[in-house]
């Protein structure tokens, strides 16, 4: 005959997730006037053990000892409404409920099947190619990590974890220094508060532009370089400052350095053009549809020659 046992129950609700320690911090419901108590659970894909915490919730949240096997944990939402039950007795609770990461991954696995172009790699190389300026190592980081803003977001699917609704988002990002746009995919709460970030990043989606779009963009860039002048700004007590196309390029520059401001940018545009031109001929060899591109190439050559002839133009302010 199976021995009957009385299991003590306590209510807990999620306080926060300590990503650094891979720990979910859970608040225990206590009587009024009693000291606050907190439990921890493994955040991830492991056995998800429960244990008591020291110095919680905002300290180090160090693990103290395992929760007793005769204790039933009533898992609640933020309003202390019961959602499910768990414990450390694996005969009564063979598997603990999924972590937030696992719930996000499960929801993402259902969505990603319809997204054949998503990837986690190659983004930095792709976005760096969109620059028409030579970039230093620091500038490469700024170009890929800083110079963009969220244009819009859309919900692709919804799921629930511990009584709270989450969503898979497709976020359209726009680069602020060029005309590049791309998608980023995240999981996050369905009702995001102001300044609240997403919970989990999944992938990028970006595509190389059609060759004709690239050629037109390069042509516009050559026009911009050709028509722009280096601006030299003077101050009574300080050094002269030079700007080209709204970009600061240095103090007290010589005539040769001022002229080189155009040359280095034009050189980068030529390299991009040569790459686009080579791709065009590759398409031609493969007998792809290239209607209208030959005319664009002719205009491109004229624009580059025009920019080259005017590279020494500069002005004062």
N, C-alpha and C positions, 0 to 999 in steps of 0.2 A: 504493500500500500504506500502510495507516494506521500511523503511528509508534507503537510500543509504549512506554509510559511506566510507570515505577515510582512508585506513589503512596504516600507515607508515611502511616501511620495513627497517630492518637492517640485515646485514650479520654477522654471528657469526661462529667461528670454535673452536673446543675443544682445550684448552690449556693443561690441565692435570686433573686428578681425585684426589681429596683430600680425601683419604680413611678415615683419622682420623675424618673428619667432614662430611663424607658421602655426598660430594658435587662435582659435575662436574663444573670445572671452564672454562668458555667460553670467548674467546677473541672477542671483537666487532671490526669490520672493521671501522676504522676512517680515516679521511682525513690526508694527510701528514702535520705534524706540530701540529696536535691536540693531546691532552693528551690521553693516552691509557685508555680504559674502559673495564670492565669485568662484565659478568653476571654469576650467579650460577643457577644450577638446581639440584634437589634432586637426589642423586645416590642411587638407590635401587629399592624397590618394592612398594613405596607409590604413592602419587598423582603427583609427579614430578612437583612441582611448580617452576616457574622462578622468580628470584629476583636479584636486583643489589647487588654488593659486595663492601665492603670497605677493604682497605689494601690488595688488590689483585695485582699480582697473587701469590707472594711468602710470603706474610704476613699471618695474621690470617684468611683472606678471610671471614670476618664477614658479615652476611646478613643485608642488609639495608632496602629495601622496595621491594614490589612485582612489577613486570613488568606490565605496563599498558595493559589493555585488548584490546586496539585499535592498538597494535603493532604486526606486523608480523615478526617472527624470521626466517630468511632464513638460514637454517642449511647447512654449507659447509664442504667440506673436507679440508685437510691441505693446499691445493692450492687455496682455496676460490672458488671452484666450487660447485654450488648448488647441494645438495643431496635430501633435503626434506624441508618442512616448518612446523612450530609449533608456538604456542602462548599460552597465558593464557585464551583466550576466548574459553570456552569449547563448545560453540555452533558451532563455526567455526572449532575447533580442539577438537573433543570429547575425544580423547586419545592421550597423548604424545607418542613419539616414545620410544622403549624399552631402558633401561639402558644397559651398557655393561654387567653387571652381568646377566641380564635377557636374553640377546642375547647368552651369554655363556651357560647358563642353558638350553636354547632351543636346542642349537647345541649338548650339552652333552646328553640330553634326547633321541636324535635320535641314538646316538652311544651306550649308555650304555645297550640298549636292547640286544645287541649281546655280552655282557660281563658279564656273570652270576657270575663270581668269584670276582668281585671288591667289596671293602669294605672301609669304613672310620675308622673302629675300629680294635683294636687288634694288630696293627702293632708293637708297642713298645714291647709288650709281646713276639711276635713272633721273632723279631730280637734279643731280649735279650737272648732267648733260644739258639741262634746260637753261643753264646760265650762259650768257654771251660774254661774260667777263672772266679773265683768269682768276682763279680762286686759290687763296692760301689754305693751309690745313685748317686754321681757325675759321676762315670764311666758309669753307665747305661745311663745317658743323653748323654754323649759323644759317647757311642757305637751306640745309635739309631739316634742321630742328627748330628754327625760330621764325623764319619768314613765311608764315602761313596763318590762315584764320579759317574758322569753321563757317562755311557758307550755308549749309542746311543739314538736317538729319531726318531720317525716315525710319520708322519701325518696320522690321521685316517679320518678326514673330514675337510672341509673348510667352512667358513661363512663370511659374510661382515657386518660390523657395521660402520656407518657414512662414507661410501666410502672407508674403509680400510679393507683389508682381514685379517682374523684371522683363526686359526686352532685349532683342538683338537689333542693333542699330547699324544702318549704313550712313556714314557721315561724309559729306562732300567737303573736301578741303580745297582752298584756293591759295596759291602762292602769291605773296604780296610784292615780289620783285620780278615776276614774269607772268606769263599767261597760263601756266600749268594748273591743271585740276586733276584730282584723283579721289578715290574712295578709301575710307578706312572703316573697318568693321569692329564693333565693340558689343559687349554686354553691359547693361547698366540698369538701374532702377527705372521702372516705367514712368514714374513721376519724379523727374530730377529737380531738385531744388536749385535756386540760383547759385552759380559757382560750384555746384557739385559735379565731380568728375565721373567718368565712366568707370565701371568695375573691372573690366577685362578687355584687353586688346587681342584681336584674333589675326587680322591680315590686312594687306593693302590690295587695291586693284588699280592698276595704271596701265596705260597702253601707249605704245609709240604712235605718234601722229602719222597720218598719211603723208607721203613724200611731197605732195603738192602743197599741203599746209606748212610743212617745214620750209619749203622754198619761199613761200610767201612771207613767212615770219622772218626769215633771213633777209629777204629783200627790204622789208620795213626797217629791220635793224640797221642795214647799211644806209638807208635814207636818214635815219635818226642820227647816226654817227656823222654822216656827211654834213648835215645841217647844223649840228651842235657846235658850240664853241667852248673853249676853256675859259672860265671866268676867274679873274684874279681880283681878290678883294683885299683892300688895304685898310690898315688901322694905324692910328697915330703912334701908339706905343708898342704894338705887337708886330709879329712877322706877317708877311703877306700870305694869304691862304688861296689855294687854287681848287676849283671845282670843275668837274666835267660830268654833264648829264646828271646834275644834282648829287653827285658823289664827291666827297672830299678826297683829293688825291695828294695833298702835301703842302708843306710850308716852304716859302722862299725857293720855289722851283726855278731852275734855269730855263732858257729858251728851248734847249733840246729836250728837257724833261716835260715841258709843257706840250711840245709837239708829239712826244711819245705817248701822251695820254690817249690820243686818237689811234696811233699806230698799233698799240697793244690790243685795243679792242677790235680794230679792223682785222688784225691778224687772227684773233679768235673766230670772228665771223667768217673769214676765209676758210679756216679749218673745218668749221661746221658745214660750210657750203660744199667744200670738196667731198666731205663724207656723204652729204645728200646727193651730190652729183654722181658719186660712185654707185650709190644705191640705185639711182635712176637707171644707170646703164645695166646694172644687174637685172632690174626688172625688164629692161628692153631685151636683154639676151633670153630671158625666160618668156618673152612674148606676152608680158602682162599688159593690161590696159593702161596706157600712159597718155591719153588724149589731152592735149593742152599743156603738158609739162615742158615740151621743147620751147614753147613760147615764153614760159615762165623763166626757164634757164637763160634765155637770151636777155631778158630784162635784168635778171640777176647779174649777169656778167657786166652789163652796162652800169648798174648801180655800184658794183664793187670798184669798177674803174673810176667812176665819178668820185667815190669816197676816197680812193687812193690819191687822186689828183688834188683833193682839197684837205688832205690830212694835216697840213701845216697851218690851217686857219685857226685863229684863236682871238679872243676879245678880252677887254678889260671892263671891270665894273668898279 
